[in-house]
Amino acid sequence: MVRGKFQLQAITKHSWSPTAQTFVFQAVCADHIEENKRFHKYTPSGQLSMTVDNPPAQEFFELGKSYYLDFSKAE
């Protein structure tokens, strides 16, 4: 498994769906936080964009908050 740390930078609503929202995350770079400094060293840049059409899942995310992103191989 590989872990990254990303901050939610933008939430976009869409005219084509009353419920879908797109979430844009950027790799953390706030080097004044020791944990972020470690993540930033190995993932200096990165972006994730995902559209979510599940209102309960959307409520989990907060603009400006950071989240861990874990990658593991799918079989």
mmCIF file of the N, C-alpha and C atoms, coordinates in Angstrom:
data_MODEL
# 
_entry.id   MODEL 
# 
loop_
_atom_site.group_PDB 
_atom_site.id 
_atom_site.type_symbol 
_atom_site.label_atom_id 
_atom_site.label_alt_id 
_atom_site.label_comp_id 
_atom_site.label_asym_id 
_atom_site.label_entity_id 
_atom_site.label_seq_id 
_atom_site.pdbx_PDB_ins_code 
_atom_site.Cartn_x 
_atom_site.Cartn_y 
_atom_site.Cartn_z 
_atom_site.occupancy 
_atom_site.B_iso_or_equiv 
_atom_site.pdbx_formal_charge 
_atom_site.auth_seq_id 
_atom_site.auth_comp_id 
_atom_site.auth_asym_id 
_atom_site.auth_atom_id 
_atom_site.pdbx_PDB_model_num 
ATOM 1   N N  . MET A 1 1  ? 0.845   -1.184 0.000   1.00 0.00 ? 1  MET A N  1 
ATOM 2   C CA . MET A 1 1  ? 0.000   0.000  0.000   1.00 0.00 ? 1  MET A CA 1 
ATOM 3   C C  . MET A 1 1  ? 0.885   1.240  0.000   1.00 0.00 ? 1  MET A C  1 
ATOM 4   N N  . VAL A 1 2  ? 0.415   2.262  -0.676  1.00 0.00 ? 2  VAL A N  1 
ATOM 5   C CA . VAL A 1 2  ? 1.070   3.563  -0.711  1.00 0.00 ? 2  VAL A CA 1 
ATOM 6   C C  . VAL A 1 2  ? 0.060   4.582  -0.206  1.00 0.00 ? 2  VAL A C  1 
ATOM 7   N N  . ARG A 1 3  ? 0.506   5.504  0.657   1.00 0.00 ? 3  ARG A N  1 
ATOM 8   C CA . ARG A 1 3  ? -0.398  6.500  1.240   1.00 0.00 ? 3  ARG A CA 1 
ATOM 9   C C  . ARG A 1 3  ? 0.044   7.895  0.839   1.00 0.00 ? 3  ARG A C  1 
ATOM 10  N N  . GLY A 1 4  ? -0.914  8.720  0.460   1.00 0.00 ? 4  GLY A N  1 
ATOM 11  C CA . GLY A 1 4  ? -0.685  10.128 0.189   1.00 0.00 ? 4  GLY A CA 1 
ATOM 12  C C  . GLY A 1 4  ? -1.570  10.961 1.094   1.00 0.00 ? 4  GLY A C  1 
ATOM 13  N N  . LYS A 1 5  ? -1.269  12.236 1.193   1.00 0.00 ? 5  LYS A N  1 
ATOM 14  C CA . LYS A 1 5  ? -2.094  13.147 1.979   1.00 0.00 ? 5  LYS A CA 1 
ATOM 15  C C  . LYS A 1 5  ? -2.478  14.312 1.085   1.00 0.00 ? 5  LYS A C  1 
ATOM 16  N N  . PHE A 1 6  ? -3.784  14.525 0.953   1.00 0.00 ? 6  PHE A N  1 
ATOM 17  C CA . PHE A 1 6  ? -4.313  15.528 0.037   1.00 0.00 ? 6  PHE A CA 1 
ATOM 18  C C  . PHE A 1 6  ? -5.291  16.445 0.758   1.00 0.00 ? 6  PHE A C  1 
ATOM 19  N N  . GLN A 1 7  ? -5.332  17.700 0.315   1.00 0.00 ? 7  GLN A N  1 
ATOM 20  C CA . GLN A 1 7  ? -6.250  18.682 0.880   1.00 0.00 ? 7  GLN A CA 1 
ATOM 21  C C  . GLN A 1 7  ? -7.344  18.998 -0.135  1.00 0.00 ? 7  GLN A C  1 
ATOM 22  N N  . LEU A 1 8  ? -8.585  19.065 0.349   1.00 0.00 ? 8  LEU A N  1 
ATOM 23  C CA . LEU A 1 8  ? -9.716  19.398 -0.528  1.00 0.00 ? 8  LEU A CA 1 
ATOM 24  C C  . LEU A 1 8  ? -9.680  20.887 -0.840  1.00 0.00 ? 8  LEU A C  1 
ATOM 25  N N  . GLN A 1 9  ? -9.479  21.220 -2.109  1.00 0.00 ? 9  GLN A N  1 
ATOM 26  C CA . GLN A 1 9  ? -9.319  22.603 -2.547  1.00 0.00 ? 9  GLN A CA 1 
ATOM 27  C C  . GLN A 1 9  ? -10.568 23.213 -3.174  1.00 0.00 ? 9  GLN A C  1 
ATOM 28  N N  . ALA A 1 10 ? -11.431 22.364 -3.765  1.00 0.00 ? 10 ALA A N  1 
ATOM 29  C CA . ALA A 1 10 ? -12.596 22.912 -4.471  1.00 0.00 ? 10 ALA A CA 1 
ATOM 30  C C  . ALA A 1 10 ? -13.726 21.894 -4.506  1.00 0.00 ? 10 ALA A C  1 
ATOM 31  N N  . ILE A 1 11 ? -14.949 22.406 -4.423  1.00 0.00 ? 11 ILE A N  1 
ATOM 32  C CA . ILE A 1 11 ? -16.160 21.605 -4.592  1.00 0.00 ? 11 ILE A CA 1 
ATOM 33  C C  . ILE A 1 11 ? -17.006 22.309 -5.648  1.00 0.00 ? 11 ILE A C  1 
ATOM 34  N N  . THR A 1 12 ? -17.377 21.567 -6.696  1.00 0.00 ? 12 THR A N  1 
ATOM 35  C CA . THR A 1 12 ? -18.147 22.145 -7.792  1.00 0.00 ? 12 THR A CA 1 
ATOM 36  C C  . THR A 1 12 ? -19.478 21.421 -7.928  1.00 0.00 ? 12 THR A C  1 
ATOM 37  N N  . LYS A 1 13 ? -20.557 22.184 -8.001  1.00 0.00 ? 13 LYS A N  1 
ATOM 38  C CA . LYS A 1 13 ? -21.875 21.632 -8.310  1.00 0.00 ? 13 LYS A CA 1 
ATOM 39  C C  . LYS A 1 13 ? -22.073 21.712 -9.819  1.00 0.00 ? 13 LYS A C  1 
ATOM 40  N N  . HIS A 1 14 ? -22.970 20.880 -10.345 1.00 0.00 ? 14 HIS A N  1 
ATOM 41  C CA . HIS A 1 14 ? -23.138 20.791 -11.798 1.00 0.00 ? 14 HIS A CA 1 
ATOM 42  C C  . HIS A 1 14 ? -24.576 21.061 -12.217 1.00 0.00 ? 14 HIS A C  1 
ATOM 43  N N  . SER A 1 15 ? -24.731 21.703 -13.370 1.00 0.00 ? 15 SER A N  1 
ATOM 44  C CA . SER A 1 15 ? -26.073 21.995 -13.910 1.00 0.00 ? 15 SER A CA 1 
ATOM 45  C C  . SER A 1 15 ? -26.744 20.733 -14.433 1.00 0.00 ? 15 SER A C  1 
ATOM 46  N N  . TRP A 1 16 ? -25.958 19.730 -14.793 1.00 0.00 ? 16 TRP A N  1 
ATOM 47  C CA . TRP A 1 16 ? -26.526 18.512 -15.373 1.00 0.00 ? 16 TRP A CA 1 
ATOM 48  C C  . TRP A 1 16 ? -27.037 17.525 -14.330 1.00 0.00 ? 16 TRP A C  1 
ATOM 49  N N  . SER A 1 17 ? -26.818 17.808 -13.038 1.00 0.00 ? 17 SER A N  1 
ATOM 50  C CA . SER A 1 17 ? -27.300 16.910 -11.988 1.00 0.00 ? 17 SER A CA 1 
ATOM 51  C C  . SER A 1 17 ? -27.610 17.724 -10.735 1.00 0.00 ? 17 SER A C  1 
ATOM 52  N N  . PRO A 1 18 ? -28.746 17.500 -10.115 1.00 0.00 ? 18 PRO A N  1 
ATOM 53  C CA . PRO A 1 18 ? -29.068 18.234 -8.893  1.00 0.00 ? 18 PRO A CA 1 
ATOM 54  C C  . PRO A 1 18 ? -28.276 17.749 -7.677  1.00 0.00 ? 18 PRO A C  1 
ATOM 55  N N  . THR A 1 19 ? -27.644 16.575 -7.777  1.00 0.00 ? 19 THR A N  1 
ATOM 56  C CA . THR A 1 19 ? -26.948 16.018 -6.612  1.00 0.00 ? 19 THR A CA 1 
ATOM 57  C C  . THR A 1 19 ? -25.454 15.812 -6.800  1.00 0.00 ? 19 THR A C  1 
ATOM 58  N N  . ALA A 1 20 ? -24.970 15.671 -8.022  1.00 0.00 ? 20 ALA A N  1 
ATOM 59  C CA . ALA A 1 20 ? -23.543 15.390 -8.247  1.00 0.00 ? 20 ALA A CA 1 
ATOM 60  C C  . ALA A 1 20 ? -22.680 16.597 -7.893  1.00 0.00 ? 20 ALA A C  1 
ATOM 61  N N  . GLN A 1 21 ? -21.523 16.313 -7.302  1.00 0.00 ? 21 GLN A N  1 
ATOM 62  C CA . GLN A 1 21 ? -20.528 17.341 -6.998  1.00 0.00 ? 21 GLN A CA 1 
ATOM 63  C C  . GLN A 1 21 ? -19.151 16.795 -7.347  1.00 0.00 ? 21 GLN A C  1 
ATOM 64  N N  . THR A 1 22 ? -18.261 17.676 -7.826  1.00 0.00 ? 22 THR A N  1 
ATOM 65  C CA . THR A 1 22 ? -16.887 17.281 -8.108  1.00 0.00 ? 22 THR A CA 1 
ATOM 66  C C  . THR A 1 22 ? -15.989 17.841 -7.017  1.00 0.00 ? 22 THR A C  1 
ATOM 67  N N  . PHE A 1 23 ? -15.141 16.970 -6.485  1.00 0.00 ? 23 PHE A N  1 
ATOM 68  C CA . PHE A 1 23 ? -14.200 17.320 -5.428  1.00 0.00 ? 23 PHE A CA 1 
ATOM 69  C C  . PHE A 1 23 ? -12.792 17.306 -6.010  1.00 0.00 ? 23 PHE A C  1 
ATOM 70  N N  . VAL A 1 24 ? -12.035 18.388 -5.789  1.00 0.00 ? 24 VAL A N  1 
ATOM 71  C CA . VAL A 1 24 ? -10.668 18.492 -6.301  1.00 0.00 ? 24 VAL A CA 1 
ATOM 72  C C  . VAL A 1 24 ? -9.719  18.569 -5.113  1.00 0.00 ? 24 VAL A C  1 
ATOM 73  N N  . PHE A 1 25 ? -8.784  17.630 -5.072  1.00 0.00 ? 25 PHE A N  1 
ATOM 74  C CA . PHE A 1 25 ? -7.802  17.535 -4.003  1.00 0.00 ? 25 PHE A CA 1 
ATOM 75  C C  . PHE A 1 25 ? -6.403  17.814 -4.546  1.00 0.00 ? 25 PHE A C  1 
ATOM 76  N N  . GLN A 1 26 ? -5.573  18.475 -3.753  1.00 0.00 ? 26 GLN A N  1 
ATOM 77  C CA . GLN A 1 26 ? -4.170  18.734 -4.098  1.00 0.00 ? 26 GLN A CA 1 
ATOM 78  C C  . GLN A 1 26 ? -3.278  18.088 -3.039  1.00 0.00 ? 26 GLN A C  1 
ATOM 79  N N  . ALA A 1 27 ? -2.118  17.602 -3.451  1.00 0.00 ? 27 ALA A N  1 
ATOM 80  C CA . ALA A 1 27 ? -1.160  17.056 -2.493  1.00 0.00 ? 27 ALA A CA 1 
ATOM 81  C C  . ALA A 1 27 ? -0.784  18.143 -1.481  1.00 0.00 ? 27 ALA A C  1 
ATOM 82  N N  . VAL A 1 28 ? -0.627  17.742 -0.213  1.00 0.00 ? 28 VAL A N  1 
ATOM 83  C CA . VAL A 1 28 ? -0.302  18.731 0.822   1.00 0.00 ? 28 VAL A CA 1 
ATOM 84  C C  . VAL A 1 28 ? 1.084   19.319 0.584   1.00 0.00 ? 28 VAL A C  1 
ATOM 85  N N  . CYS A 1 29 ? 1.231   20.577 0.965   1.00 0.00 ? 29 CYS A N  1 
ATOM 86  C CA . CYS A 1 29 ? 2.535   21.222 0.813   1.00 0.00 ? 29 CYS A CA 1 
ATOM 87  C C  . CYS A 1 29 ? 2.816   22.206 1.945   1.00 0.00 ? 29 CYS A C  1 
ATOM 88  N N  . ALA A 1 30 ? 2.030   22.162 3.019   1.00 0.00 ? 30 ALA A N  1 
ATOM 89  C CA . ALA A 1 30 ? 2.239   23.069 4.156   1.00 0.00 ? 30 ALA A CA 1 
ATOM 90  C C  . ALA A 1 30 ? 3.401   22.543 4.983   1.00 0.00 ? 30 ALA A C  1 
ATOM 91  N N  . ASP A 1 31 ? 4.614   22.945 4.612   1.00 0.00 ? 31 ASP A N  1 
ATOM 92  C CA . ASP A 1 31 ? 5.818   22.399 5.236   1.00 0.00 ? 31 ASP A CA 1 
ATOM 93  C C  . ASP A 1 31 ? 6.012   22.840 6.680   1.00 0.00 ? 31 ASP A C  1 
ATOM 94  N N  . HIS A 1 32 ? 5.218   23.785 7.174   1.00 0.00 ? 32 HIS A N  1 
ATOM 95  C CA . HIS A 1 32 ? 5.353   24.174 8.580   1.00 0.00 ? 32 HIS A CA 1 
ATOM 96  C C  . HIS A 1 32 ? 4.724   23.124 9.506   1.00 0.00 ? 32 HIS A C  1 
ATOM 97  N N  . ILE A 1 33 ? 4.013   22.139 8.929   1.00 0.00 ? 33 ILE A N  1 
ATOM 98  C CA . ILE A 1 33 ? 3.473   21.012 9.685   1.00 0.00 ? 33 ILE A CA 1 
ATOM 99  C C  . ILE A 1 33 ? 4.380   19.823 9.428   1.00 0.00 ? 33 ILE A C  1 
ATOM 100 N N  . GLU A 1 34 ? 4.945   19.261 10.482  1.00 0.00 ? 34 GLU A N  1 
ATOM 101 C CA . GLU A 1 34 ? 5.972   18.215 10.325  1.00 0.00 ? 34 GLU A CA 1 
ATOM 102 C C  . GLU A 1 34 ? 5.470   17.027 9.498   1.00 0.00 ? 34 GLU A C  1 
ATOM 103 N N  . GLU A 1 35 ? 4.259   16.549 9.751   1.00 0.00 ? 35 GLU A N  1 
ATOM 104 C CA . GLU A 1 35 ? 3.746   15.417 8.980   1.00 0.00 ? 35 GLU A CA 1 
ATOM 105 C C  . GLU A 1 35 ? 3.621   15.780 7.503   1.00 0.00 ? 35 GLU A C  1 
ATOM 106 N N  . ASN A 1 36 ? 3.120   16.972 7.200   1.00 0.00 ? 36 ASN A N  1 
ATOM 107 C CA . ASN A 1 36 ? 2.993   17.399 5.802   1.00 0.00 ? 36 ASN A CA 1 
ATOM 108 C C  . ASN A 1 36 ? 4.345   17.485 5.130   1.00 0.00 ? 36 ASN A C  1 
ATOM 109 N N  . LYS A 1 37 ? 5.366   17.897 5.860   1.00 0.00 ? 37 LYS A N  1 
ATOM 110 C CA . LYS A 1 37 ? 6.717   17.989 5.302   1.00 0.00 ? 37 LYS A CA 1 
ATOM 111 C C  . LYS A 1 37 ? 7.172   16.618 4.804   1.00 0.00 ? 37 LYS A C  1 
ATOM 112 N N  . ARG A 1 38 ? 6.870   15.568 5.566   1.00 0.00 ? 38 ARG A N  1 
ATOM 113 C CA . ARG A 1 38 ? 7.261   14.209 5.154   1.00 0.00 ? 38 ARG A CA 1 
ATOM 114 C C  . ARG A 1 38 ? 6.509   13.786 3.892   1.00 0.00 ? 38 ARG A C  1 
ATOM 115 N N  . PHE A 1 39 ? 5.197   14.044 3.846   1.00 0.00 ? 39 PHE A N  1 
ATOM 116 C CA . PHE A 1 39 ? 4.433   13.674 2.661   1.00 0.00 ? 39 PHE A CA 1 
ATOM 117 C C  . PHE A 1 39 ? 4.883   14.488 1.450   1.00 0.00 ? 39 PHE A C  1 
ATOM 118 N N  . HIS A 1 40 ? 5.121   15.778 1.645   1.00 0.00 ? 40 HIS A N  1 
ATOM 119 C CA . HIS A 1 40 ? 5.502   16.669 0.550   1.00 0.00 ? 40 HIS A CA 1 
ATOM 120 C C  . HIS A 1 40 ? 6.834   16.256 -0.064  1.00 0.00 ? 40 HIS A C  1 
ATOM 121 N N  . LYS A 1 41 ? 7.725   15.723 0.753   1.00 0.00 ? 41 LYS A N  1 
ATOM 122 C CA . LYS A 1 41 ? 9.038   15.291 0.249   1.00 0.00 ? 41 LYS A CA 1 
ATOM 123 C C  . LYS A 1 41 ? 8.878   14.208 -0.825  1.00 0.00 ? 41 LYS A C  1 
ATOM 124 N N  . TYR A 1 42 ? 7.953   13.281 -0.624  1.00 0.00 ? 42 TYR A N  1 
ATOM 125 C CA . TYR A 1 42 ? 7.804   12.144 -1.535  1.00 0.00 ? 42 TYR A CA 1 
ATOM 126 C C  . TYR A 1 42 ? 6.700   12.334 -2.566  1.00 0.00 ? 42 TYR A C  1 
ATOM 127 N N  . THR A 1 43 ? 5.780   13.232 -2.317  1.00 0.00 ? 43 THR A N  1 
ATOM 128 C CA . THR A 1 43 ? 4.720   13.553 -3.275  1.00 0.00 ? 43 THR A CA 1 
ATOM 129 C C  . THR A 1 43 ? 4.629   15.071 -3.371  1.00 0.00 ? 43 THR A C  1 
ATOM 130 N N  . PRO A 1 44 ? 5.615   15.699 -4.042  1.00 0.00 ? 44 PRO A N  1 
ATOM 131 C CA . PRO A 1 44 ? 5.660   17.164 -4.065  1.00 0.00 ? 44 PRO A CA 1 
ATOM 132 C C  . PRO A 1 44 ? 4.499   17.812 -4.812  1.00 0.00 ? 44 PRO A C  1 
ATOM 133 N N  . SER A 1 45 ? 3.860   17.067 -5.696  1.00 0.00 ? 45 SER A N  1 
ATOM 134 C CA . SER A 1 45 ? 2.692   17.627 -6.371  1.00 0.00 ? 45 SER A CA 1 
ATOM 135 C C  . SER A 1 45 ? 1.775   16.483 -6.770  1.00 0.00 ? 45 SER A C  1 
ATOM 136 N N  . GLY A 1 46 ? 0.524   16.798 -6.918  1.00 0.00 ? 46 GLY A N  1 
ATOM 137 C CA . GLY A 1 46 ? -0.446  15.796 -7.329  1.00 0.00 ? 46 GLY A CA 1 
ATOM 138 C C  . GLY A 1 46 ? -1.836  16.363 -7.207  1.00 0.00 ? 46 GLY A C  1 
ATOM 139 N N  . GLN A 1 47 ? -2.743  15.830 -7.994  1.00 0.00 ? 47 GLN A N  1 
ATOM 140 C CA . GLN A 1 47 ? -4.122  16.293 -7.975  1.00 0.00 ? 47 GLN A CA 1 
ATOM 141 C C  . GLN A 1 47 ? -5.043  15.108 -8.193  1.00 0.00 ? 47 GLN A C  1 
ATOM 142 N N  . LEU A 1 48 ? -6.145  15.095 -7.480  1.00 0.00 ? 48 LEU A N  1 
ATOM 143 C CA . LEU A 1 48 ? -7.191  14.098 -7.663  1.00 0.00 ? 48 LEU A CA 1 
ATOM 144 C C  . LEU A 1 48 ? -8.502  14.836 -7.839  1.00 0.00 ? 48 LEU A C  1 
ATOM 145 N N  . SER A 1 49 ? -9.258  14.443 -8.834  1.00 0.00 ? 49 SER A N  1 
ATOM 146 C CA . SER A 1 49 ? -10.581 15.011 -9.066  1.00 0.00 ? 49 SER A CA 1 
ATOM 147 C C  . SER A 1 49 ? -11.558 13.857 -9.159  1.00 0.00 ? 49 SER A C  1 
ATOM 148 N N  . MET A 1 50 ? -12.641 13.919 -8.380  1.00 0.00 ? 50 MET A N  1 
ATOM 149 C CA . MET A 1 50 ? -13.641 12.867 -8.469  1.00 0.00 ? 50 MET A CA 1 
ATOM 150 C C  . MET A 1 50 ? -15.030 13.463 -8.338  1.00 0.00 ? 50 MET A C  1 
ATOM 151 N N  . THR A 1 51 ? -15.943 12.943 -9.144  1.00 0.00 ? 51 THR A N  1 
ATOM 152 C CA . THR A 1 51 ? -17.336 13.362 -9.086  1.00 0.00 ? 51 THR A CA 1 
ATOM 153 C C  . THR A 1 51 ? -18.092 12.339 -8.261  1.00 0.00 ? 51 THR A C  1 
ATOM 154 N N  . VAL A 1 52 ? -18.826 12.831 -7.268  1.00 0.00 ? 52 VAL A N  1 
ATOM 155 C CA . VAL A 1 52 ? -19.559 11.978 -6.337  1.00 0.00 ? 52 VAL A CA 1 
ATOM 156 C C  . VAL A 1 52 ? -21.041 12.325 -6.442  1.00 0.00 ? 52 VAL A C  1 
ATOM 157 N N  . ASP A 1 53 ? -21.869 11.299 -6.647  1.00 0.00 ? 53 ASP A N  1 
ATOM 158 C CA . ASP A 1 53 ? -23.316 11.501 -6.737  1.00 0.00 ? 53 ASP A CA 1 
ATOM 159 C C  . ASP A 1 53 ? -23.987 10.709 -5.615  1.00 0.00 ? 53 ASP A C  1 
ATOM 160 N N  . ASN A 1 54 ? -23.491 10.919 -4.399  1.00 0.00 ? 54 ASN A N  1 
ATOM 161 C CA . ASN A 1 54 ? -23.980 10.218 -3.221  1.00 0.00 ? 54 ASN A CA 1 
ATOM 162 C C  . ASN A 1 54 ? -23.980 11.226 -2.072  1.00 0.00 ? 54 ASN A C  1 
ATOM 163 N N  . PRO A 1 55 ? -25.121 11.866 -1.795  1.00 0.00 ? 55 PRO A N  1 
ATOM 164 C CA . PRO A 1 55 ? -25.158 12.922 -0.784  1.00 0.00 ? 55 PRO A CA 1 
ATOM 165 C C  . PRO A 1 55 ? -24.571 12.547 0.580   1.00 0.00 ? 55 PRO A C  1 
ATOM 166 N N  . PRO A 1 56 ? -24.813 11.346 1.131   1.00 0.00 ? 56 PRO A N  1 
ATOM 167 C CA . PRO A 1 56 ? -24.170 11.016 2.413   1.00 0.00 ? 56 PRO A CA 1 
ATOM 168 C C  . PRO A 1 56 ? -22.638 10.990 2.320   1.00 0.00 ? 56 PRO A C  1 
ATOM 169 N N  . ALA A 1 57 ? -22.105 10.517 1.198   1.00 0.00 ? 57 ALA A N  1 
ATOM 170 C CA . ALA A 1 57 ? -20.649 10.515 1.021   1.00 0.00 ? 57 ALA A CA 1 
ATOM 171 C C  . ALA A 1 57 ? -20.127 11.939 0.884   1.00 0.00 ? 57 ALA A C  1 
ATOM 172 N N  . GLN A 1 58 ? -20.868 12.813 0.216   1.00 0.00 ? 58 GLN A N  1 
ATOM 173 C CA . GLN A 1 58 ? -20.455 14.206 0.048   1.00 0.00 ? 58 GLN A CA 1 
ATOM 174 C C  . GLN A 1 58 ? -20.333 14.911 1.390   1.00 0.00 ? 58 GLN A C  1 
ATOM 175 N N  . GLU A 1 59 ? -21.196 14.578 2.333   1.00 0.00 ? 59 GLU A N  1 
ATOM 176 C CA . GLU A 1 59 ? -21.171 15.216 3.651   1.00 0.00 ? 59 GLU A CA 1 
ATOM 177 C C  . GLU A 1 59 ? -19.896 14.911 4.427   1.00 0.00 ? 59 GLU A C  1 
ATOM 178 N N  . PHE A 1 60 ? -19.222 13.817 4.071   1.00 0.00 ? 60 PHE A N  1 
ATOM 179 C CA . PHE A 1 60 ? -17.971 13.437 4.733   1.00 0.00 ? 60 PHE A CA 1 
ATOM 180 C C  . PHE A 1 60 ? -16.869 14.460 4.476   1.00 0.00 ? 60 PHE A C  1 
ATOM 181 N N  . PHE A 1 61 ? -16.858 15.052 3.294   1.00 0.00 ? 61 PHE A N  1 
ATOM 182 C CA . PHE A 1 61 ? -15.772 15.943 2.883   1.00 0.00 ? 61 PHE A CA 1 
ATOM 183 C C  . PHE A 1 61 ? -16.041 17.386 3.288   1.00 0.00 ? 61 PHE A C  1 
ATOM 184 N N  . GLU A 1 62 ? -14.965 18.058 3.759   1.00 0.00 ? 62 GLU A N  1 
ATOM 185 C CA . GLU A 1 62 ? -15.042 19.465 4.154   1.00 0.00 ? 62 GLU A CA 1 
ATOM 186 C C  . GLU A 1 62 ? -13.958 20.247 3.416   1.00 0.00 ? 62 GLU A C  1 
ATOM 187 N N  . LEU A 1 63 ? -14.358 21.337 2.785   1.00 0.00 ? 63 LEU A N  1 
ATOM 188 C CA . LEU A 1 63 ? -13.431 22.192 2.053   1.00 0.00 ? 63 LEU A CA 1 
ATOM 189 C C  . LEU A 1 63 ? -12.306 22.652 2.976   1.00 0.00 ? 63 LEU A C  1 
ATOM 190 N N  . GLY A 1 64 ? -11.067 22.528 2.513   1.00 0.00 ? 64 GLY A N  1 
ATOM 191 C CA . GLY A 1 64 ? -9.901  22.960 3.282   1.00 0.00 ? 64 GLY A CA 1 
ATOM 192 C C  . GLY A 1 64 ? -9.330  21.898 4.201   1.00 0.00 ? 64 GLY A C  1 
ATOM 193 N N  . LYS A 1 65 ? -10.024 20.793 4.404   1.00 0.00 ? 65 LYS A N  1 
ATOM 194 C CA . LYS A 1 65 ? -9.532  19.716 5.268   1.00 0.00 ? 65 LYS A CA 1 
ATOM 195 C C  . LYS A 1 65 ? -8.650  18.772 4.465   1.00 0.00 ? 65 LYS A C  1 
ATOM 196 N N  . SER A 1 66 ? -7.772  18.063 5.180   1.00 0.00 ? 66 SER A N  1 
ATOM 197 C CA . SER A 1 66 ? -6.869  17.103 4.545   1.00 0.00 ? 66 SER A CA 1 
ATOM 198 C C  . SER A 1 66 ? -7.348  15.683 4.779   1.00 0.00 ? 66 SER A C  1 
ATOM 199 N N  . TYR A 1 67 ? -7.014  14.818 3.816   1.00 0.00 ? 67 TYR A N  1 
ATOM 200 C CA . TYR A 1 67 ? -7.442  13.427 3.853   1.00 0.00 ? 67 TYR A CA 1 
ATOM 201 C C  . TYR A 1 67 ? -6.293  12.538 3.385   1.00 0.00 ? 67 TYR A C  1 
ATOM 202 N N  . TYR A 1 68 ? -6.216  11.345 3.955   1.00 0.00 ? 68 TYR A N  1 
ATOM 203 C CA . TYR A 1 68 ? -5.263  10.350 3.481   1.00 0.00 ? 68 TYR A CA 1 
ATOM 204 C C  . TYR A 1 68 ? -5.868  9.624  2.285   1.00 0.00 ? 68 TYR A C  1 
ATOM 205 N N  . LEU A 1 69 ? -5.046  9.341  1.315   1.00 0.00 ? 69 LEU A N  1 
ATOM 206 C CA . LEU A 1 69 ? -5.457  8.608  0.127   1.00 0.00 ? 69 LEU A CA 1 
ATOM 207 C C  . LEU A 1 69 ? -4.586  7.359  0.055   1.00 0.00 ? 69 LEU A C  1 
ATOM 208 N N  . ASP A 1 70 ? -5.201  6.199  0.239   1.00 0.00 ? 70 ASP A N  1 
ATOM 209 C CA . ASP A 1 70 ? -4.471  4.946  0.242   1.00 0.00 ? 70 ASP A CA 1 
ATOM 210 C C  . ASP A 1 70 ? -4.658  4.217  -1.071  1.00 0.00 ? 70 ASP A C  1 
ATOM 211 N N  . PHE A 1 71 ? -3.547  3.739  -1.628  1.00 0.00 ? 71 PHE A N  1 
ATOM 212 C CA . PHE A 1 71 ? -3.579  2.966  -2.857  1.00 0.00 ? 71 PHE A CA 1 
ATOM 213 C C  . PHE A 1 71 ? -3.169  1.534  -2.547  1.00 0.00 ? 71 PHE A C  1 
ATOM 214 N N  . SER A 1 72 ? -3.964  0.608  -3.008  1.00 0.00 ? 72 SER A N  1 
ATOM 215 C CA . SER A 1 72 ? -3.597  -0.807 -2.946  1.00 0.00 ? 72 SER A CA 1 
ATOM 216 C C  . SER A 1 72 ? -4.043  -1.443 -4.249  1.00 0.00 ? 72 SER A C  1 
ATOM 217 N N  . LYS A 1 73 ? -3.335  -2.469 -4.675  1.00 0.00 ? 73 LYS A N  1 
ATOM 218 C CA . LYS A 1 73 ? -3.652  -3.108 -5.953  1.00 0.00 ? 73 LYS A CA 1 
ATOM 219 C C  . LYS A 1 73 ? -5.007  -3.800 -5.882  1.00 0.00 ? 73 LYS A C  1 
ATOM 220 N N  . ALA A 1 74 ? -5.768  -3.648 -6.949  1.00 0.00 ? 74 ALA A N  1 
ATOM 221 C CA . ALA A 1 74 ? -7.047  -4.352 -7.080  1.00 0.00 ? 74 ALA A CA 1 
ATOM 222 C C  . ALA A 1 74 ? -6.802  -5.653 -7.833  1.00 0.00 ? 74 ALA A C  1 
ATOM 223 N N  . GLU A 1 75 ? -7.394  -6.672 -7.364  1.00 0.00 ? 75 GLU A N  1 
ATOM 224 C CA . GLU A 1 75 ? -7.227  -7.976 -8.022  1.00 0.00 ? 75 GLU A CA 1 
ATOM 225 C C  . GLU A 1 75 ? -8.282  -8.173 -9.083  1.00 0.00 ? 75 GLU A C  1 
# 
